[in-house]
Amino acid sequence: AQTTISTRIFNILDMPAGVVTVTSVQETDLKEPYETGIENPRISRMVTRAAEDSLGLPVALQLTALPWREELCLRVMTELERALPPPGAHHALAPEPRRSPTLGAAPVPLQARL
């Protein structure tokens, strides 16, 4: 709840929102000291640990508009996508398959699928 309060408010207020990928996590980003700003130590540790393995993942902006202004939100999203260089090929990332006893057989490695 503490980590999503800044985005939930737009749902509560019935405001249109959208997300635009603007870049990806770079090595220089990971070298910078990272302060979560989260008071709950357990959540702060989880966020810090997640950031350590985030190289190459997309970074996005969430845009919002006033109620009944969906077209404005979509227009700004479109303009941002046109103005910014492509953030990278997310589809080229090779996720690490993890086996779960409730999800059936082990996943097929990416190399075996090619």
A tleap script that builds the chain and sets N, CA, C and O, in Angstrom:
source leaprc.protein.ff14SB
mol = sequence {
  NALA GLN THR THR ILE SER THR ARG ILE PHE
  ASN ILE LEU ASP MET PRO ALA GLY VAL VAL
  THR VAL THR SER VAL GLN GLU THR ASP LEU
  LYS GLU PRO TYR GLU THR GLY ILE GLU ASN
  PRO ARG ILE SER ARG MET VAL THR ARG ALA
  ALA GLU ASP SER LEU GLY LEU PRO VAL ALA
  LEU GLN LEU THR ALA LEU PRO TRP ARG GLU
  GLU LEU CYS LEU ARG VAL MET THR GLU LEU
  GLU ARG ALA LEU PRO PRO PRO GLY ALA HIE
  HIE ALA LEU ALA PRO GLU PRO ARG ARG SER
  PRO THR LEU GLY ALA ALA PRO VAL PRO LEU
  GLN ALA ARG CLEU
}
set mol.1.N position { 0.817 -1.191 0.000 }
set mol.1.CA position { 0.000 0.000 0.000 }
set mol.1.C position { 0.859 1.252 0.000 }
set mol.1.O position { 0.548 2.224 -0.689 }
set mol.2.N position { 1.944 1.232 0.776 }
set mol.2.CA position { 2.792 2.408 0.886 }
set mol.2.C position { 3.489 2.719 -0.441 }
set mol.2.O position { 3.747 3.884 -0.744 }
set mol.3.N position { 3.793 1.695 -1.227 }
set mol.3.CA position { 4.538 1.925 -2.462 }
set mol.3.C position { 3.658 2.340 -3.631 }
set mol.3.O position { 4.179 2.787 -4.652 }
set mol.4.N position { 2.349 2.208 -3.518 }
set mol.4.CA position { 1.470 2.540 -4.644 }
set mol.4.C position { 0.519 3.694 -4.368 }
set mol.4.O position { -0.337 3.985 -5.203 }
set mol.5.N position { 0.638 4.351 -3.244 }
set mol.5.CA position { -0.295 5.424 -2.903 }
set mol.5.C position { -0.237 6.552 -3.927 }
set mol.5.O position { -1.260 7.172 -4.215 }
set mol.6.N position { 0.943 6.829 -4.481 }
set mol.6.CA position { 1.061 7.934 -5.433 }
set mol.6.C position { 0.373 7.637 -6.758 }
set mol.6.O position { 0.057 8.571 -7.496 }
set mol.7.N position { 0.130 6.376 -7.087 }
set mol.7.CA position { -0.574 6.061 -8.325 }
set mol.7.C position { -2.048 5.753 -8.086 }
set mol.7.O position { -2.875 5.990 -8.967 }
set mol.8.N position { -2.387 5.237 -6.926 }
set mol.8.CA position { -3.786 4.899 -6.624 }
set mol.8.C position { -4.682 6.123 -6.559 }
set mol.8.O position { -5.876 6.031 -6.847 }
set mol.9.N position { -4.135 7.244 -6.193 }
set mol.9.CA position { -4.950 8.445 -6.032 }
set mol.9.C position { -5.644 8.820 -7.339 }
set mol.9.O position { -6.757 9.347 -7.320 }
set mol.10.N position { -4.992 8.551 -8.477 }
set mol.10.CA position { -5.594 8.898 -9.768 }
set mol.10.C position { -6.792 8.008 -10.073 }
set mol.10.O position { -7.753 8.458 -10.698 }
set mol.11.N position { -6.748 6.749 -9.640 }
set mol.11.CA position { -7.916 5.876 -9.785 }
set mol.11.C position { -9.061 6.367 -8.912 }
set mol.11.O position { -10.210 6.412 -9.350 }
set mol.12.N position { -8.745 6.728 -7.693 }
set mol.12.CA position { -9.772 7.195 -6.760 }
set mol.12.C position { -10.458 8.449 -7.300 }
set mol.12.O position { -11.673 8.601 -7.176 }
set mol.13.N position { -9.678 9.338 -7.895 }
set mol.13.CA position { -10.222 10.593 -8.423 }
set mol.13.C position { -10.754 10.453 -9.848 }
set mol.13.O position { -11.163 11.445 -10.451 }
set mol.14.N position { -10.755 9.240 -10.394 }
set mol.14.CA position { -11.258 8.949 -11.741 }
set mol.14.C position { -10.552 9.788 -12.798 }
set mol.14.O position { -11.186 10.343 -13.695 }
set mol.15.N position { -9.232 9.872 -12.679 }
set mol.15.CA position { -8.435 10.627 -13.633 }
set mol.15.C position { -7.794 9.662 -14.626 }
set mol.15.O position { -7.291 8.614 -14.223 }
set mol.16.N position { -7.802 9.997 -15.923 }
set mol.16.CA position { -7.146 9.132 -16.896 }
set mol.16.C position { -5.634 9.173 -16.701 }
set mol.16.O position { -5.067 10.215 -16.371 }
set mol.17.N position { -5.000 8.043 -16.906 }
set mol.17.CA position { -3.552 7.956 -16.736 }
set mol.17.C position { -2.983 7.001 -17.773 }
set mol.17.O position { -3.668 6.090 -18.238 }
set mol.18.N position { -1.740 7.219 -18.127 }
set mol.18.CA position { -1.046 6.343 -19.063 }
set mol.18.C position { 0.430 6.315 -18.742 }
set mol.18.O position { 0.942 7.176 -18.025 }
set mol.19.N position { 1.105 5.323 -19.276 }
set mol.19.CA position { 2.529 5.142 -19.011 }
set mol.19.C position { 3.283 5.159 -20.332 }
set mol.19.O position { 2.873 4.508 -21.294 }
set mol.20.N position { 4.392 5.907 -20.379 }
set mol.20.CA position { 5.241 5.979 -21.563 }
set mol.20.C position { 6.661 5.601 -21.156 }
set mol.20.O position { 7.232 6.191 -20.239 }
set mol.21.N position { 7.220 4.620 -21.841 }
set mol.21.CA position { 8.608 4.237 -21.592 }
set mol.21.C position { 9.510 5.302 -22.194 }
set mol.21.O position { 9.371 5.644 -23.369 }
set mol.22.N position { 10.439 5.831 -21.392 }
set mol.22.CA position { 11.287 6.924 -21.864 }
set mol.22.C position { 12.755 6.550 -21.960 }
set mol.22.O position { 13.504 7.196 -22.692 }
set mol.23.N position { 13.180 5.536 -21.248 }
set mol.23.CA position { 14.580 5.115 -21.288 }
set mol.23.C position { 14.673 3.728 -20.670 }
set mol.23.O position { 13.657 3.072 -20.438 }
set mol.24.N position { 15.882 3.294 -20.409 }
set mol.24.CA position { 16.085 2.030 -19.697 }
set mol.24.C position { 17.179 2.233 -18.661 }
set mol.24.O position { 17.946 3.193 -18.744 }
set mol.25.N position { 17.254 1.352 -17.705 }
set mol.25.CA position { 18.247 1.456 -16.638 }
set mol.25.C position { 19.633 1.209 -17.236 }
set mol.25.O position { 19.867 0.193 -17.891 }
set mol.26.N position { 20.543 2.151 -17.001 }
set mol.26.CA position { 21.913 2.074 -17.519 }
set mol.26.C position { 22.881 1.727 -16.389 }
set mol.26.O position { 22.532 1.818 -15.212 }
set mol.27.N position { 24.093 1.331 -16.757 }
set mol.27.CA position { 25.103 1.018 -15.736 }
set mol.27.C position { 25.401 2.233 -14.868 }
set mol.27.O position { 25.621 2.098 -13.664 }
set mol.28.N position { 25.409 3.413 -15.467 }
set mol.28.CA position { 25.682 4.626 -14.683 }
set mol.28.C position { 24.593 4.866 -13.637 }
set mol.28.O position { 24.871 5.396 -12.562 }
set mol.29.N position { 23.363 4.479 -13.946 }
set mol.29.CA position { 22.270 4.618 -12.977 }
set mol.29.C position { 22.520 3.746 -11.756 }
set mol.29.O position { 22.253 4.155 -10.626 }
set mol.30.N position { 23.032 2.545 -11.987 }
set mol.30.CA position { 23.245 1.604 -10.887 }
set mol.30.C position { 24.435 1.989 -10.019 }
set mol.30.O position { 24.537 1.542 -8.877 }
set mol.31.N position { 25.337 2.813 -10.546 }
set mol.31.CA position { 26.502 3.247 -9.766 }
set mol.31.C position { 26.158 4.384 -8.808 }
set mol.31.O position { 26.881 4.628 -7.842 }
set mol.32.N position { 25.054 5.077 -9.079 }
set mol.32.CA position { 24.627 6.181 -8.217 }
set mol.32.C position { 24.066 5.637 -6.912 }
set mol.32.O position { 23.390 4.608 -6.919 }
set mol.33.N position { 24.333 6.308 -5.784 }
set mol.33.CA position { 23.711 5.876 -4.526 }
set mol.33.C position { 22.193 5.994 -4.635 }
set mol.33.O position { 21.674 6.958 -5.198 }
set mol.34.N position { 21.502 5.019 -4.098 }
set mol.34.CA position { 20.042 4.962 -4.240 }
set mol.34.C position { 19.385 5.031 -2.875 }
set mol.34.O position { 19.605 4.168 -2.024 }
set mol.35.N position { 18.581 6.055 -2.670 }
set mol.35.CA position { 17.829 6.222 -1.433 }
set mol.35.C position { 16.356 6.065 -1.768 }
set mol.35.O position { 15.809 6.850 -2.544 }
set mol.36.N position { 15.712 5.065 -1.194 }
set mol.36.CA position { 14.328 4.765 -1.558 }
set mol.36.C position { 13.343 5.809 -1.056 }
set mol.36.O position { 12.328 6.057 -1.706 }
set mol.37.N position { 13.617 6.419 0.073 }
set mol.37.CA position { 12.669 7.354 0.658 }
set mol.37.C position { 11.483 6.666 1.312 }
set mol.37.O position { 10.500 7.315 1.671 }
set mol.38.N position { 11.577 5.353 1.465 }
set mol.38.CA position { 10.494 4.572 2.071 }
set mol.38.C position { 10.845 4.313 3.527 }
set mol.38.O position { 11.934 3.822 3.825 }
set mol.39.N position { 9.944 4.634 4.427 }
set mol.39.CA position { 10.221 4.493 5.854 }
set mol.39.C position { 10.208 3.046 6.325 }
set mol.39.O position { 10.963 2.689 7.230 }
set mol.40.N position { 9.379 2.219 5.741 }
set mol.40.CA position { 9.290 0.820 6.145 }
set mol.40.C position { 10.576 0.100 5.728 }
set mol.40.O position { 10.833 -0.032 4.531 }
set mol.41.N position { 11.404 -0.375 6.692 }
set mol.41.CA position { 12.692 -0.977 6.340 }
set mol.41.C position { 12.562 -2.231 5.481 }
set mol.41.O position { 13.410 -2.482 4.624 }
set mol.42.N position { 11.521 -3.013 5.697 }
set mol.42.CA position { 11.343 -4.241 4.911 }
set mol.42.C position { 11.087 -3.909 3.437 }
set mol.42.O position { 11.695 -4.500 2.545 }
set mol.43.N position { 10.190 -2.967 3.195 }
set mol.43.CA position { 9.894 -2.567 1.821 }
set mol.43.C position { 11.109 -1.889 1.200 }
set mol.43.O position { 11.410 -2.116 0.028 }
set mol.44.N position { 11.802 -1.072 1.961 }
set mol.44.CA position { 12.992 -0.393 1.456 }
set mol.44.C position { 14.048 -1.398 1.014 }
set mol.44.O position { 14.674 -1.211 -0.030 }
set mol.45.N position { 14.257 -2.467 1.793 }
set mol.45.CA position { 15.224 -3.507 1.403 }
set mol.45.C position { 14.788 -4.205 0.120 }
set mol.45.O position { 15.612 -4.485 -0.750 }
set mol.46.N position { 13.493 -4.486 0.003 }
set mol.46.CA position { 12.992 -5.155 -1.204 }
set mol.46.C position { 13.192 -4.275 -2.439 }
set mol.46.O position { 13.595 -4.767 -3.493 }
set mol.47.N position { 12.913 -2.994 -2.313 }
set mol.47.CA position { 13.073 -2.073 -3.436 }
set mol.47.C position { 14.545 -1.956 -3.819 }
set mol.47.O position { 14.880 -1.966 -5.004 }
set mol.48.N position { 15.420 -1.844 -2.830 }
set mol.48.CA position { 16.852 -1.747 -3.097 }
set mol.48.C position { 17.358 -3.005 -3.783 }
set mol.48.O position { 18.133 -2.923 -4.736 }
set mol.49.N position { 16.930 -4.158 -3.311 }
set mol.49.CA position { 17.362 -5.424 -3.912 }
set mol.49.C position { 16.855 -5.539 -5.353 }
set mol.49.O position { 17.581 -6.013 -6.226 }
set mol.50.N position { 15.643 -5.119 -5.601 }
set mol.50.CA position { 15.093 -5.168 -6.961 }
set mol.50.C position { 15.863 -4.241 -7.899 }
set mol.50.O position { 16.070 -4.574 -9.065 }
set mol.51.N position { 16.284 -3.091 -7.401 }
set mol.51.CA position { 17.019 -2.139 -8.235 }
set mol.51.C position { 18.390 -2.669 -8.626 }
set mol.51.O position { 18.903 -2.320 -9.689 }
set mol.52.N position { 18.992 -3.505 -7.789 }
set mol.52.CA position { 20.326 -4.035 -8.082 }
set mol.52.C position { 20.350 -4.860 -9.361 }
set mol.52.O position { 21.363 -4.867 -10.061 }
set mol.53.N position { 19.279 -5.545 -9.680 }
set mol.53.CA position { 19.219 -6.412 -10.857 }
set mol.53.C position { 18.408 -5.789 -11.992 }
set mol.53.O position { 17.807 -6.513 -12.786 }
set mol.54.N position { 18.382 -4.479 -12.078 }
set mol.54.CA position { 17.480 -3.828 -13.021 }
set mol.54.C position { 18.140 -3.343 -14.308 }
set mol.54.O position { 17.488 -2.658 -15.097 }
set mol.55.N position { 19.390 -3.666 -14.547 }
set mol.55.CA position { 20.087 -3.201 -15.743 }
set mol.55.C position { 19.307 -3.580 -17.001 }
set mol.55.O position { 18.970 -4.747 -17.203 }
set mol.56.N position { 19.026 -2.598 -17.834 }
set mol.56.CA position { 18.330 -2.829 -19.089 }
set mol.56.C position { 16.816 -2.790 -19.015 }
set mol.56.O position { 16.148 -2.789 -20.049 }
set mol.57.N position { 16.265 -2.759 -17.816 }
set mol.57.CA position { 14.806 -2.723 -17.691 }
set mol.57.C position { 14.269 -1.344 -18.088 }
set mol.57.O position { 14.976 -0.346 -17.946 }
set mol.58.N position { 13.047 -1.277 -18.576 }
set mol.58.CA position { 12.485 0.008 -18.989 }
set mol.58.C position { 12.187 0.929 -17.807 }
set mol.58.O position { 11.833 0.482 -16.717 }
set mol.59.N position { 12.341 2.226 -18.059 }
set mol.59.CA position { 11.984 3.267 -17.098 }
set mol.59.C position { 10.888 4.093 -17.765 }
set mol.59.O position { 11.030 4.508 -18.916 }
set mol.60.N position { 9.800 4.330 -17.043 }
set mol.60.CA position { 8.651 4.988 -17.659 }
set mol.60.C position { 8.158 6.159 -16.827 }
set mol.60.O position { 8.464 6.282 -15.641 }
set mol.61.N position { 7.394 7.007 -17.478 }
set mol.61.CA position { 6.690 8.109 -16.819 }
set mol.61.C position { 5.210 7.778 -16.795 }
set mol.61.O position { 4.669 7.236 -17.759 }
set mol.62.N position { 4.565 8.105 -15.699 }
set mol.62.CA position { 3.109 7.988 -15.658 }
set mol.62.C position { 2.542 9.385 -15.840 }
set mol.62.O position { 2.886 10.313 -15.108 }
set mol.63.N position { 1.679 9.515 -16.817 }
set mol.63.CA position { 1.057 10.796 -17.116 }
set mol.63.C position { -0.410 10.740 -16.721 }
set mol.63.O position { -1.067 9.712 -16.884 }
set mol.64.N position { -0.915 11.841 -16.205 }
set mol.64.CA position { -2.327 11.902 -15.824 }
set mol.64.C position { -2.943 13.187 -16.357 }
set mol.64.O position { -2.243 14.152 -16.663 }
set mol.65.N position { -4.250 13.180 -16.459 }
set mol.65.CA position { -4.996 14.370 -16.868 }
set mol.65.C position { -6.229 14.480 -15.975 }
set mol.65.O position { -6.530 13.578 -15.194 }
set mol.66.N position { -6.919 15.577 -16.104 }
set mol.66.CA position { -8.144 15.774 -15.333 }
set mol.66.C position { -9.233 14.820 -15.822 }
set mol.66.O position { -9.164 14.337 -16.952 }
set mol.67.N position { -10.229 14.545 -14.992 }
set mol.67.CA position { -11.321 13.673 -15.433 }
set mol.67.C position { -11.939 14.156 -16.752 }
set mol.67.O position { -12.069 15.357 -16.993 }
set mol.68.N position { -12.308 13.204 -17.585 }
set mol.68.CA position { -12.917 13.431 -18.894 }
set mol.68.C position { -11.960 14.070 -19.895 }
set mol.68.O position { -12.399 14.617 -20.906 }
set mol.69.N position { -10.640 14.008 -19.621 }
set mol.69.CA position { -9.650 14.567 -20.556 }
set mol.69.C position { -8.715 13.472 -21.069 }
set mol.69.O position { -7.508 13.682 -21.190 }
set mol.70.N position { -9.280 12.309 -21.367 }
set mol.70.CA position { -8.494 11.186 -21.858 }
set mol.70.C position { -7.714 11.554 -23.115 }
set mol.70.O position { -6.564 11.150 -23.284 }
set mol.71.N position { -8.354 12.331 -23.999 }
set mol.71.CA position { -7.695 12.692 -25.255 }
set mol.71.C position { -6.442 13.516 -25.011 }
set mol.71.O position { -5.469 13.387 -25.754 }
set mol.72.N position { -6.444 14.352 -23.995 }
set mol.72.CA position { -5.262 15.142 -23.661 }
set mol.72.C position { -4.143 14.237 -23.157 }
set mol.72.O position { -2.986 14.397 -23.547 }
set mol.73.N position { -4.485 13.300 -22.301 }
set mol.73.CA position { -3.497 12.359 -21.777 }
set mol.73.C position { -2.871 11.562 -22.926 }
set mol.73.O position { -1.650 11.415 -22.991 }
set mol.74.N position { -3.707 11.051 -23.826 }
set mol.74.CA position { -3.201 10.290 -24.970 }
set mol.74.C position { -2.354 11.154 -25.895 }
set mol.74.O position { -1.361 10.683 -26.448 }
set mol.75.N position { -2.741 12.416 -26.068 }
set mol.75.CA position { -1.983 13.322 -26.939 }
set mol.75.C position { -0.587 13.574 -26.382 }
set mol.75.O position { 0.394 13.536 -27.125 }
set mol.76.N position { -0.492 13.829 -25.088 }
set mol.76.CA position { 0.818 14.067 -24.472 }
set mol.76.C position { 1.671 12.802 -24.545 }
set mol.76.O position { 2.874 12.879 -24.795 }
set mol.77.N position { 1.057 11.642 -24.329 }
set mol.77.CA position { 1.798 10.383 -24.438 }
set mol.77.C position { 2.354 10.209 -25.851 }
set mol.77.O position { 3.506 9.810 -26.026 }
set mol.78.N position { 1.536 10.507 -26.851 }
set mol.78.CA position { 1.972 10.389 -28.245 }
set mol.78.C position { 3.108 11.347 -28.546 }
set mol.78.O position { 4.085 10.966 -29.192 }
set mol.79.N position { 2.995 12.584 -28.089 }
set mol.79.CA position { 4.046 13.575 -28.332 }
set mol.79.C position { 5.364 13.168 -27.671 }
set mol.79.O position { 6.433 13.341 -28.256 }
set mol.80.N position { 5.287 12.632 -26.468 }
set mol.80.CA position { 6.508 12.162 -25.804 }
set mol.80.C position { 7.154 11.020 -26.580 }
set mol.80.O position { 8.370 11.006 -26.768 }
set mol.81.N position { 6.352 10.072 -27.027 }
set mol.81.CA position { 6.896 8.951 -27.791 }
set mol.81.C position { 7.553 9.421 -29.078 }
set mol.81.O position { 8.569 8.864 -29.492 }
set mol.82.N position { 6.988 10.434 -29.716 }
set mol.82.CA position { 7.567 10.972 -30.950 }
set mol.82.C position { 8.843 11.759 -30.683 }
set mol.82.O position { 9.779 11.704 -31.480 }
set mol.83.N position { 8.895 12.486 -29.578 }
set mol.83.CA position { 10.021 13.374 -29.291 }
set mol.83.C position { 11.245 12.652 -28.742 }
set mol.83.O position { 12.375 13.088 -28.961 }
set mol.84.N position { 11.026 11.557 -28.036 }
set mol.84.CA position { 12.144 10.864 -27.396 }
set mol.84.C position { 12.655 9.740 -28.282 }
set mol.84.O position { 11.881 9.122 -29.014 }
set mol.85.N position { 13.966 9.470 -28.220 }
set mol.85.CA position { 14.488 8.338 -28.993 }
set mol.85.C position { 13.925 7.030 -28.452 }
set mol.85.O position { 13.547 6.951 -27.283 }
set mol.86.N position { 13.867 5.999 -29.300 }
set mol.86.CA position { 13.374 4.703 -28.802 }
set mol.86.C position { 14.184 4.255 -27.589 }
set mol.86.O position { 15.414 4.296 -27.620 }
set mol.87.N position { 13.516 3.832 -26.533 }
set mol.87.CA position { 14.206 3.497 -25.284 }
set mol.87.C position { 14.973 2.189 -25.310 }
set mol.87.O position { 15.682 1.887 -24.350 }
set mol.88.N position { 14.864 1.418 -26.344 }
set mol.88.CA position { 15.555 0.130 -26.390 }
set mol.88.C position { 14.587 -0.969 -26.747 }
set mol.88.O position { 13.375 -0.766 -26.819 }
set mol.89.N position { 15.143 -2.116 -26.965 }
set mol.89.CA position { 14.333 -3.259 -27.387 }
set mol.89.C position { 14.004 -4.124 -26.182 }
set mol.89.O position { 14.758 -5.037 -25.847 }
set mol.90.N position { 12.881 -3.843 -25.528 }
set mol.90.CA position { 12.496 -4.631 -24.355 }
set mol.90.C position { 12.280 -6.088 -24.728 }
set mol.90.O position { 12.562 -6.992 -23.941 }
set mol.91.N position { 11.776 -6.304 -25.941 }
set mol.91.CA position { 11.488 -7.670 -26.367 }
set mol.91.C position { 12.762 -8.498 -26.525 }
set mol.91.O position { 12.696 -9.727 -26.561 }
set mol.92.N position { 13.922 -7.842 -26.621 }
set mol.92.CA position { 15.176 -8.576 -26.775 }
set mol.92.C position { 15.725 -9.065 -25.433 }
set mol.92.O position { 16.656 -9.870 -25.403 }
set mol.93.N position { 15.163 -8.591 -24.339 }
set mol.93.CA position { 15.614 -9.060 -23.035 }
set mol.93.C position { 15.275 -10.534 -22.883 }
set mol.93.O position { 14.183 -10.965 -23.254 }
set mol.94.N position { 16.196 -11.298 -22.345 }
set mol.94.CA position { 15.963 -12.731 -22.134 }
set mol.94.C position { 15.658 -12.955 -20.660 }
set mol.94.O position { 16.580 -12.996 -19.845 }
set mol.95.N position { 14.396 -13.102 -20.302 }
set mol.95.CA position { 14.074 -13.317 -18.893 }
set mol.95.C position { 14.628 -14.640 -18.398 }
set mol.95.O position { 14.751 -15.604 -19.153 }
set mol.96.N position { 14.952 -14.667 -17.141 }
set mol.96.CA position { 15.470 -15.889 -16.539 }
set mol.96.C position { 14.289 -16.732 -16.081 }
set mol.96.O position { 13.573 -16.344 -15.158 }
set mol.97.N position { 14.076 -17.898 -16.723 }
set mol.97.CA position { 12.944 -18.722 -16.314 }
set mol.97.C position { 13.137 -19.260 -14.904 }
set mol.97.O position { 14.243 -19.636 -14.518 }
set mol.98.N position { 12.067 -19.293 -14.152 }
set mol.98.CA position { 12.111 -19.858 -12.803 }
set mol.98.C position { 11.031 -20.915 -12.707 }
set mol.98.O position { 9.914 -20.727 -13.191 }
set mol.99.N position { 11.366 -22.006 -12.090 }
set mol.99.CA position { 10.413 -23.100 -11.988 }
set mol.99.C position { 9.548 -22.940 -10.740 }
set mol.99.O position { 10.036 -22.622 -9.656 }
set mol.100.N position { 8.284 -23.164 -10.925 }
set mol.100.CA position { 7.342 -23.120 -9.822 }
set mol.100.C position { 6.590 -24.443 -9.794 }
set mol.100.O position { 6.113 -24.895 -10.835 }
set mol.101.N position { 6.471 -25.071 -8.633 }
set mol.101.CA position { 5.772 -26.349 -8.576 }
set mol.101.C position { 4.304 -26.251 -8.983 }
set mol.101.O position { 3.699 -27.260 -9.345 }
set mol.102.N position { 3.734 -25.074 -8.931 }
set mol.102.CA position { 2.320 -24.938 -9.288 }
set mol.102.C position { 2.108 -24.572 -10.752 }
set mol.102.O position { 0.966 -24.489 -11.204 }
set mol.103.N position { 3.178 -24.354 -11.495 }
set mol.103.CA position { 3.034 -23.941 -12.889 }
set mol.103.C position { 3.377 -25.040 -13.881 }
set mol.103.O position { 3.516 -24.754 -15.071 }
set mol.104.N position { 3.518 -26.277 -13.443 }
set mol.104.CA position { 3.783 -27.373 -14.371 }
set mol.104.C position { 5.261 -27.599 -14.611 }
set mol.104.O position { 6.090 -27.370 -13.730 }
set mol.105.N position { 5.581 -28.051 -15.808 }
set mol.105.CA position { 6.953 -28.432 -16.150 }
set mol.105.C position { 7.870 -27.217 -16.196 }
set mol.105.O position { 7.427 -26.071 -16.260 }
set mol.106.N position { 9.168 -27.514 -16.161 }
set mol.106.CA position { 10.172 -26.457 -16.233 }
set mol.106.C position { 10.079 -25.754 -17.582 }
set mol.106.O position { 9.805 -26.406 -18.590 }
set mol.107.N position { 10.301 -24.441 -17.628 }
set mol.107.CA position { 10.243 -23.723 -18.895 }
set mol.107.C position { 11.401 -24.124 -19.806 }
set mol.107.O position { 12.457 -24.551 -19.339 }
set mol.108.N position { 11.187 -23.981 -21.098 }
set mol.108.CA position { 12.221 -24.297 -22.079 }
set mol.108.C position { 13.177 -23.116 -22.149 }
set mol.108.O position { 12.732 -21.978 -22.299 }
set mol.109.N position { 14.507 -23.363 -22.040 }
set mol.109.CA position { 15.467 -22.258 -22.127 }
set mol.109.C position { 15.349 -21.526 -23.464 }
set mol.109.O position { 14.972 -22.123 -24.472 }
set mol.110.N position { 15.669 -20.240 -23.469 }
set mol.110.CA position { 15.548 -19.401 -24.653 }
set mol.110.C position { 16.354 -19.965 -25.812 }
set mol.110.O position { 15.864 -19.974 -26.942 }
set mol.111.N position { 17.582 -20.439 -25.570 }
set mol.111.CA position { 18.437 -20.953 -26.634 }
set mol.111.C position { 17.807 -22.168 -27.309 }
set mol.111.O position { 17.963 -22.346 -28.518 }
set mol.112.N position { 17.108 -22.996 -26.564 }
set mol.112.CA position { 16.491 -24.197 -27.130 }
set mol.112.C position { 15.298 -23.847 -28.015 }
set mol.112.O position { 14.926 -24.631 -28.888 }
set mol.113.N position { 14.698 -22.683 -27.797 }
set mol.113.CA position { 13.539 -22.276 -28.592 }
set mol.113.C position { 13.944 -21.700 -29.936 }
set mol.113.O position { 13.128 -21.647 -30.855 }
set mol.114.N position { 15.196 -21.265 -30.066 }
set mol.114.CA position { 15.637 -20.609 -31.305 }
set mol.114.C position { 15.928 -21.561 -32.381 }
set mol.114.O position { 16.308 -21.155 -33.479 }
savepdb mol mol.pdb
quit
